[in-house]
Amino acid sequence: MEIELQQTQGISIAALQGEVDLSSSPRARTAILACLNDGQSLLVDLSAVDYIDSSGVASLVEGFRLARDRQLTFGLLAVSEAALRVLQLARLDKVFPLYADIDAYQASR
């Protein structure tokens, strides 16, 4: 799994690529929590995620909860079909704010 962090249009974006599984999810968790602990609102781009397991989903849930506790924005951006299927199975597609792209996020503000 690769992680690319960037700032755009006033928000941090953590773009994950590849498989987010038990071996790689700790790196995703660290990146997500670091942004939020720095007081940055965050969108996690899942457009290039081929596979995500429960440990990857747990990292997203932990980020969502931390953002909520700190009154920061947290959402998922351009969720791939593979990731969306997992989120739908857990009914988390109804919990996480989902945005098709950065423009959709900005339009929702």
DSSP file (Angstrom, degrees, kcal/mol; ACC not computed):
  #  RESIDUE AA STRUCTURE BP1 BP2  ACC     N-H-->O    O-->H-N    N-H-->O    O-->H-N    TCO  KAPPA ALPHA  PHI   PSI    X-CA   Y-CA   Z-CA
    1    1 A M              0   0    0      0, 0.0     2,-0.3     0, 0.0    17,-0.2   0.000 360.0 360.0 360.0 139.3    0.0    0.0    0.0
    2    2 A E  E     -A   17   0A   0     15,-2.2    15,-2.1     2,-0.0     2,-0.4  -0.873 360.0-159.1-112.4 148.5    1.2    3.5   -0.8
    3    3 A I  E     -A   16   0A   0     -2,-0.3     2,-0.5    13,-0.2    13,-0.2  -0.996   6.0-173.5-129.3 128.8    0.0    6.7    1.0
    4    4 A E  E     -A   15   0A   0     11,-2.1    11,-3.1    -2,-0.4     2,-0.4  -0.987   8.3-160.2-121.8 124.2    0.3   10.2   -0.5
    5    5 A L  E     +A   14   0A   0     -2,-0.5     2,-0.3     9,-0.2     9,-0.2  -0.857  20.9 157.7-103.6 136.4   -0.6   13.2    1.6
    6    6 A Q  E     -A   13   0A   0      7,-2.1     7,-3.1    -2,-0.4     2,-0.4  -0.977  34.5-130.1-150.6 162.8   -1.4   16.5    0.1
    7    7 A Q  E     +A   12   0A   0     -2,-0.3     2,-0.3     5,-0.2     5,-0.2  -0.954  33.2 161.8-113.7 134.7   -3.2   19.7    0.9
    8    8 A T  E >   -A   11   0A   0      3,-2.5     3,-1.8    -2,-0.4    -2,-0.1  -0.963  61.8  -6.6-154.0 138.8   -5.8   21.1   -1.6
    9    9 A Q  T 3  S-     0   0    0     -2,-0.3     3,-0.1     1,-0.3    -1,-0.0   0.824 128.4 -51.2  47.2  40.8   -8.6   23.6   -1.4
   10   10 A G  T 3  S+     0   0    0      1,-0.2     2,-0.3    31,-0.0    -1,-0.3   0.626 119.5  88.7  79.9  15.1   -8.2   24.0    2.4
   11   11 A I  E <  S-A    8   0A   0     -3,-1.8    -3,-2.5    29,-0.1     2,-0.3  -0.994  72.5-117.4-143.2 150.0   -8.3   20.3    3.4
   12   12 A S  E     -Ab   7  42A   0     29,-1.8    31,-2.3    -2,-0.3     2,-0.4  -0.615  25.8-159.5 -82.6 145.2   -5.8   17.5    3.8
   13   13 A I  E     -Ab   6  43A   0     -7,-3.1    -7,-2.1    -2,-0.3     2,-0.7  -0.995   8.6-163.7-127.9 127.5   -6.1   14.4    1.5
   14   14 A A  E     -Ab   5  44A   0     29,-2.5    31,-1.8    -2,-0.4     2,-0.7  -0.930  13.6-160.8-107.4 106.7   -4.6   11.0    2.3
   15   15 A A  E     -Ab   4  45A   0    -11,-3.1   -11,-2.1    -2,-0.7     2,-0.3  -0.798   5.1-162.0 -92.8 116.5   -4.7    9.0   -0.9
   16   16 A L  E     -A    3   0A   0     29,-2.5    32,-0.7    -2,-0.7     2,-0.4  -0.770   7.0-171.2 -98.1 143.5   -4.3    5.3   -0.3
   17   17 A Q  E     +Ab   2  48A   0    -15,-2.1   -15,-2.2    -2,-0.3     2,-0.3  -0.999  46.0   1.5-138.3 135.9   -3.3    3.0   -3.1
   18   18 A G  E    S- b   0  49A   0     30,-2.9    32,-2.0    -2,-0.4    33,-1.2  -0.725 107.8  -7.3  99.1-143.3   -3.2   -0.8   -3.3
   19   19 A E  E     - b   0  51A   0     -2,-0.3     2,-0.9    31,-0.2    33,-0.2  -0.833  49.4-161.1-100.7 126.6   -4.3   -3.2   -0.6
   20   20 A V  E     + b   0  52A   0     31,-3.2    33,-2.2    -2,-0.5    36,-0.4  -0.853  41.9 135.7-105.3  95.7   -5.2   -1.9    2.8
   21   21 A D  S >> S-     0   0    0     -2,-0.9     4,-3.3    31,-0.2     3,-0.7  -0.566  70.6 -65.9-131.1-169.5   -4.9   -5.1    4.9
   22   22 A L  T 34 S+     0   0    0      1,-0.3    -2,-0.0     2,-0.2     0, 0.0   0.816 129.8  46.6 -55.4 -35.0   -3.5   -6.3    8.2
   23   23 A S  T 34 S+     0   0    0      1,-0.1    -1,-0.3     2,-0.1     4,-0.2   0.792 124.4  29.6 -80.6 -26.7    0.1   -5.7    7.2
   24   24 A S  T X> S+     0   0    0     -3,-0.7     4,-1.5     2,-0.1     3,-1.0   0.655  96.2  83.6-107.4 -18.1   -0.5   -2.2    5.8
   25   25 A S  H 3X S+     0   0    0     -4,-3.3     4,-3.0     1,-0.3     5,-0.2   0.805  82.4  64.2 -62.1 -29.6   -3.4   -0.8    7.8
   26   26 A P  H 3> S+     0   0    0      0, 0.0     4,-2.3     0, 0.0    -1,-0.3   0.885 103.8  48.7 -60.5 -34.1   -1.1    0.4   10.7
   27   27 A R  H <> S+     0   0    0     -3,-1.0     4,-2.2     2,-0.2    -2,-0.2   0.898 112.0  48.2 -69.2 -39.4    0.6    2.8    8.2
   28   28 A A  H  X S+     0   0    0     -4,-1.5     4,-2.6     2,-0.2     5,-0.2   0.931 112.0  49.8 -63.6 -44.9   -2.8    4.1    7.0
   29   29 A R  H  X S+     0   0    0     -4,-3.0     4,-2.9     1,-0.2     5,-0.3   0.921 110.3  50.3 -58.8 -46.3   -3.9    4.5   10.6
   30   30 A T  H  X S+     0   0    0     -4,-2.3     4,-2.2    -5,-0.2    -1,-0.2   0.917 112.7  46.0 -60.4 -45.3   -0.8    6.4   11.6
   31   31 A A  H  X S+     0   0    0     -4,-2.2     4,-1.8     2,-0.2    -2,-0.2   0.919 114.7  47.3 -65.1 -44.3   -1.1    8.8    8.6
   32   32 A I  H  X S+     0   0    0     -4,-2.6     4,-1.9     1,-0.2    -2,-0.2   0.948 115.6  43.7 -62.6 -50.4   -4.9    9.4    9.2
   33   33 A L  H  X S+     0   0    0     -4,-2.9     4,-3.0     1,-0.2    -1,-0.2   0.842 109.0  57.9 -67.9 -33.2   -4.5   10.0   13.0
   34   34 A A  H  X S+     0   0    0     -4,-2.2     4,-1.3    -5,-0.3    -1,-0.2   0.927 107.7  47.1 -62.4 -44.7   -1.4   12.2   12.5
   35   35 A C  H  <>S+     0   0    0     -4,-1.8     5,-2.2     1,-0.2     3,-0.4   0.947 116.0  44.3 -60.5 -47.9   -3.4   14.6   10.2
   36   36 A L  H ><5S+     0   0    0     -4,-1.9     3,-1.7     1,-0.2    -2,-0.2   0.880 110.1  54.4 -67.4 -38.2   -6.3   14.7   12.7
   37   37 A N  H 3<5S+     0   0    0     -4,-3.0    -1,-0.2     1,-0.3    -2,-0.2   0.752 103.6  57.8 -67.1 -22.5   -4.0   15.1   15.7
   38   38 A D  T 3<5S-     0   0    0     -4,-1.3    -1,-0.3    -3,-0.4    -2,-0.2   0.393 123.9-107.6 -84.4   3.1   -2.4   18.1   13.9
   39   39 A G  T < 5S+     0   0    0     -3,-1.7     2,-0.5     1,-0.3    -3,-0.2   0.673  73.0 141.9  81.8  17.7   -5.9   19.6   13.8
   40   40 A Q      < -     0   0    0     -5,-2.2    -1,-0.3    -6,-0.2    -2,-0.1  -0.796  51.6-128.7 -96.8 130.0   -6.3   19.1   10.0
   41   41 A S        -     0   0    0     -2,-0.5   -29,-1.8   -31,-0.2     2,-0.4  -0.442  36.4-152.0 -66.1 153.0   -9.7   18.1    8.5
   42   42 A L  E     -bc  12  74A   0     31,-2.8    33,-1.5   -31,-0.2     2,-0.4  -0.989  27.2-167.7-143.3 136.2   -9.1   15.1    6.3
   43   43 A L  E     -bc  13  75A   0    -31,-2.3   -29,-2.5    -2,-0.4     2,-0.7  -0.979  20.5-146.8-112.6 134.8  -10.5   13.3    3.3
   44   44 A V  E     -bc  14  76A   0     31,-2.7    33,-2.7    -2,-0.4     2,-0.6  -0.911  11.2-146.2-104.3 114.9   -9.3    9.8    2.6
   45   45 A D  E     +bc  15  77A   0    -31,-1.8   -29,-2.5    -2,-0.7     3,-0.2  -0.707  24.1 171.4 -83.8 116.1   -9.1    9.1   -1.1
   46   46 A L  E >   +     0   0A   0     31,-2.4     3,-1.5    -2,-0.6    34,-1.4   0.127  42.2 113.2-109.9  18.6   -9.9    5.4   -1.8
   47   47 A S  E 3  S+     0   0A   0     30,-0.4    34,-0.2     1,-0.3    -1,-0.1   0.791  83.2  40.7 -63.8 -28.3  -10.0    5.6   -5.6
   48   48 A A  E 3  S+b   17   0A   0    -32,-0.7   -30,-2.9    -3,-0.2     2,-0.6   0.127  83.8 120.8-108.3  19.8   -6.9    3.4   -6.0
   49   49 A V  E <   -b   18   0A   0     -3,-1.5    34,-0.5   -32,-0.3    33,-0.3  -0.763  35.6-178.4 -87.8 120.3   -7.7    0.9   -3.3
   50   50 A D  E    S+     0   0A   0    -32,-2.0     2,-0.3    -2,-0.6   -31,-0.2   0.740  70.7   6.7 -85.7 -26.5   -7.9   -2.6   -4.7
   51   51 A Y  E     -b   19   0A   0    -33,-1.2   -31,-3.2    31,-0.0     2,-0.4  -0.978  58.0-175.4-158.5 139.3   -8.8   -4.3   -1.5
   52   52 A I  E     -b   20   0A   0     -2,-0.3   -31,-0.2    30,-0.2     2,-0.1  -0.986  10.3-166.4-140.4 132.7   -9.6   -3.3    2.1
   53   53 A D     >  -     0   0    0    -33,-2.2     4,-2.3    -2,-0.4     3,-0.4  -0.399  45.0 -81.3-106.7-172.5  -10.1   -5.7    5.0
   54   54 A S  H  > S+     0   0    0      1,-0.2     4,-2.4     2,-0.2     5,-0.1   0.803 127.3  56.1 -63.9 -29.7  -11.6   -5.2    8.5
   55   55 A S  H  > S+     0   0    0      2,-0.2     4,-1.5     1,-0.2    -1,-0.2   0.882 108.8  47.4 -70.2 -35.8   -8.3   -3.7    9.9
   56   56 A G  H  > S+     0   0    0    -36,-0.4     4,-1.6    -3,-0.4    -2,-0.2   0.908 112.4  49.0 -67.3 -42.6   -8.3   -1.1    7.1
   57   57 A V  H  X S+     0   0    0     -4,-2.3     4,-2.6     1,-0.2    -2,-0.2   0.895 107.4  55.9 -62.8 -39.8  -12.0   -0.3    7.9
   58   58 A A  H  X S+     0   0    0     -4,-2.4     4,-2.5     1,-0.2    -1,-0.2   0.870 104.3  53.6 -61.2 -36.5  -11.1   -0.1   11.6
   59   59 A S  H  X S+     0   0    0     -4,-1.5     4,-2.0     2,-0.2    -1,-0.2   0.896 109.9  47.5 -64.4 -39.6   -8.5    2.6   10.8
   60   60 A L  H  X S+     0   0    0     -4,-1.6     4,-2.6     2,-0.2    -2,-0.2   0.915 111.5  50.1 -66.4 -43.1  -11.1    4.6    8.9
   61   61 A V  H  X S+     0   0    0     -4,-2.6     4,-2.5     2,-0.2    -2,-0.2   0.907 109.9  50.8 -62.4 -42.0  -13.6    4.3   11.8
   62   62 A E  H  X S+     0   0    0     -4,-2.5     4,-2.4     1,-0.2    -1,-0.2   0.908 111.4  48.1 -63.3 -41.4  -11.0    5.4   14.3
   63   63 A G  H  X S+     0   0    0     -4,-2.0     4,-2.7     2,-0.2    -2,-0.2   0.916 110.3  51.9 -63.0 -43.8  -10.2    8.4   12.2
   64   64 A F  H  X S+     0   0    0     -4,-2.6     4,-2.3     1,-0.2    -2,-0.2   0.917 111.8  46.4 -58.8 -45.5  -13.9    9.2   11.8
   65   65 A R  H  X S+     0   0    0     -4,-2.5     4,-2.6     2,-0.2    -1,-0.2   0.912 112.5  49.1 -65.9 -42.9  -14.4    9.1   15.6
   66   66 A L  H  X S+     0   0    0     -4,-2.4     4,-1.9     2,-0.2    -2,-0.2   0.921 111.7  49.6 -63.0 -43.1  -11.3   11.2   16.3
   67   67 A A  H  <>S+     0   0    0     -4,-2.7     5,-3.1     1,-0.2     4,-0.4   0.921 111.4  49.1 -61.3 -44.0  -12.4   13.8   13.8
   68   68 A R  H ><5S+     0   0    0     -4,-2.3     3,-1.1     1,-0.2    -2,-0.2   0.926 110.5  50.4 -61.3 -44.9  -15.9   13.9   15.3
   69   69 A D  H 3<5S+     0   0    0     -4,-2.6    -1,-0.2     1,-0.3    -2,-0.2   0.837 116.6  41.3 -62.3 -33.0  -14.4   14.3   18.8
   70   70 A R  T 3<5S-     0   0    0     -4,-1.9    -1,-0.3    -5,-0.2    -2,-0.2   0.325 113.0-117.6 -98.0   6.7  -12.2   17.2   17.6
   71   71 A Q  T < 5 +     0   0    0     -3,-1.1     2,-0.3    -4,-0.4    -3,-0.2   0.893  67.1 140.8  56.7  44.4  -14.9   18.7   15.5
   72   72 A L      < -     0   0    0     -5,-3.1     2,-0.3    -6,-0.1    -1,-0.2  -0.782  57.5-103.0-110.1 157.2  -12.9   18.2   12.3
   73   73 A T        +     0   0    0     -2,-0.3   -31,-2.8    -3,-0.1     2,-0.3  -0.612  40.6 174.9 -77.6 138.5  -14.2   17.2    8.9
   74   74 A F  E     +c   42   0A   0     -2,-0.3     2,-0.3   -33,-0.2   -31,-0.2  -0.973  11.2 143.2-144.2 130.7  -13.6   13.6    7.9
   75   75 A G  E     -c   43   0A   0    -33,-1.5   -31,-2.7    -2,-0.3     2,-0.4  -0.969  44.2-106.9-157.6 172.4  -14.8   11.9    4.8
   76   76 A L  E     -cd  44  98A   0     21,-3.0    23,-2.7    -2,-0.3     2,-0.4  -0.907  30.5-152.5-111.7 136.4  -14.1    9.4    2.1
   77   77 A L  E     -cd  45  99A   0    -33,-2.7   -31,-2.4    -2,-0.4   -30,-0.4  -0.901  64.7 -15.1-115.6 131.3  -13.3   10.6   -1.4
   78   78 A A  S    S-     0   0    0     21,-3.1    -1,-0.2    -2,-0.4     2,-0.2   0.891  78.3-153.2  49.5  54.3  -13.8    8.7   -4.7
   79   79 A V        -     0   0    0     20,-0.3   -32,-0.2    -3,-0.2    -1,-0.2  -0.387  10.7-125.6 -66.0 126.9  -14.3    5.3   -3.1
   80   80 A S     >  -     0   0    0    -34,-1.4     4,-2.8    -2,-0.2     5,-0.2  -0.238  21.9-110.5 -66.4 160.2  -13.4    2.4   -5.4
   81   81 A E  H  > S+     0   0    0      1,-0.2     4,-2.2     2,-0.2     5,-0.2   0.891 118.3  53.1 -59.4 -40.4  -15.9   -0.3   -6.1
   82   82 A A  H  > S+     0   0    0    -33,-0.3     4,-1.2     1,-0.2    -1,-0.2   0.924 113.6  41.6 -63.2 -44.5  -13.9   -2.8   -4.1
   83   83 A A  H  > S+     0   0    0    -34,-0.5     4,-2.3   -37,-0.2    -2,-0.2   0.887 111.9  55.8 -69.9 -38.5  -13.8   -0.6   -1.0
   84   84 A L  H  X S+     0   0    0     -4,-2.8     4,-2.7     1,-0.2    -2,-0.2   0.882 102.6  55.8 -63.2 -38.4  -17.4    0.5   -1.4
   85   85 A R  H  X S+     0   0    0     -4,-2.2     4,-2.2     2,-0.2    -1,-0.2   0.915 109.5  46.3 -59.7 -43.2  -18.6   -3.2   -1.4
   86   86 A V  H  X S+     0   0    0     -4,-1.2     4,-1.7     2,-0.2     6,-0.2   0.924 113.1  48.9 -66.2 -43.9  -16.9   -3.7    2.0
   87   87 A L  H  <>S+     0   0    0     -4,-2.3     5,-2.5     1,-0.2     6,-1.0   0.888 111.2  50.6 -63.1 -38.5  -18.3   -0.5    3.4
   88   88 A Q  H ><5S+     0   0    0     -4,-2.7     3,-1.0     3,-0.2    -1,-0.2   0.893 106.1  54.7 -66.8 -39.6  -21.7   -1.4    2.2
   89   89 A L  H 3<5S+     0   0    0     -4,-2.2    -1,-0.2     1,-0.3    -2,-0.2   0.877 114.5  40.5 -60.2 -37.0  -21.5   -4.9    3.8
   90   90 A A  T 3<5S-     0   0    0     -4,-1.7    -1,-0.3    -5,-0.1    -2,-0.2   0.419 111.7-124.0 -89.3   0.8  -20.7   -3.2    7.1
   91   91 A R  T X 5S+     0   0    0     -3,-1.0     3,-0.9    -4,-0.3    -3,-0.2   0.704  74.4 129.1  61.3  22.4  -23.4   -0.5    6.4
   92   92 A L  G >>< +     0   0    0     -5,-2.5     4,-2.6     1,-0.2     3,-1.0   0.616  51.5  78.8 -81.5 -12.7  -20.6    2.1    6.9
   93   93 A D  G 34 S+     0   0    0     -6,-1.0    -1,-0.2     1,-0.3     5,-0.2   0.695  95.6  50.3 -65.5 -16.0  -21.5    3.7    3.6
   94   94 A K  G <4 S+     0   0    0     -3,-0.9    -1,-0.3    -7,-0.2    -2,-0.2   0.547 114.2  44.3 -93.2 -11.2  -24.4    5.3    5.6
   95   95 A V  T <4 S+     0   0    0     -3,-1.0    -2,-0.2    -4,-0.1    -3,-0.1   0.865 101.9  65.3 -98.7 -51.3  -22.0    6.5    8.3
   96   96 A F  S  < S-     0   0    0     -4,-2.6     2,-0.5     1,-0.1   -21,-0.1  -0.506  87.2-116.3 -75.0 139.3  -19.1    8.0    6.5
   97   97 A P        -     0   0    0      0, 0.0   -21,-3.0     0, 0.0     2,-0.4  -0.667  36.3-157.8 -68.8 126.9  -19.6   11.1    4.4
   98   98 A L  E     -d   76   0A   0     -2,-0.5     2,-0.4   -23,-0.2   -21,-0.2  -0.926  10.9-172.6-113.6 133.1  -18.8    9.9    0.8
   99   99 A Y  E     -d   77   0A   0    -23,-2.7   -21,-3.1    -2,-0.4   -20,-0.3  -0.984  24.1-145.8-127.4 135.4  -17.8   12.4   -1.9
  100  100 A A  S    S-     0   0    0     -2,-0.4     2,-0.3   -23,-0.2    -1,-0.1   0.863  81.8 -24.2 -65.6 -35.7  -17.3   11.6   -5.6
  101  101 A D  S  > S-     0   0    0    -24,-0.1     4,-1.9    -3,-0.1     3,-0.2  -0.936  77.2 -80.7-163.1 179.2  -14.5   14.1   -5.9
  102  102 A I  H  > S+     0   0    0     -2,-0.3     4,-2.6     1,-0.2     5,-0.2   0.840 125.6  56.5 -64.1 -32.7  -13.0   17.2   -4.3
  103  103 A D  H  > S+     0   0    0      2,-0.2     4,-2.4     1,-0.2    -1,-0.2   0.896 105.6  50.5 -66.2 -38.9  -15.6   19.4   -6.1
  104  104 A A  H  > S+     0   0    0     -3,-0.2     4,-1.2     2,-0.2    -2,-0.2   0.890 110.7  50.3 -64.6 -38.7  -18.4   17.4   -4.6
  105  105 A Y  H >X S+     0   0    0     -4,-1.9     3,-0.7     2,-0.2     4,-0.6   0.957 111.6  47.1 -61.6 -49.9  -16.9   17.9   -1.2
  106  106 A Q  H >< S+     0   0    0     -4,-2.6     3,-1.1     1,-0.3    -2,-0.2   0.879 109.4  54.3 -60.9 -38.5  -16.6   21.6   -1.8
  107  107 A A  H 3< S+     0   0    0     -4,-2.4    -1,-0.3     1,-0.2    -2,-0.2   0.781 103.3  57.5 -66.2 -26.3  -20.2   21.8   -3.0
  108  108 A S  H <<        0   0    0     -4,-1.2    -1,-0.2    -3,-0.7    -2,-0.2   0.614 360.0 360.0 -80.0 -11.7  -21.4   20.2    0.1
  109  109 A R    <<        0   0    0     -3,-1.1    -1,-0.2    -4,-0.6    -2,-0.1   0.480 360.0 360.0 -76.0 360.0  -19.9   22.9    2.4
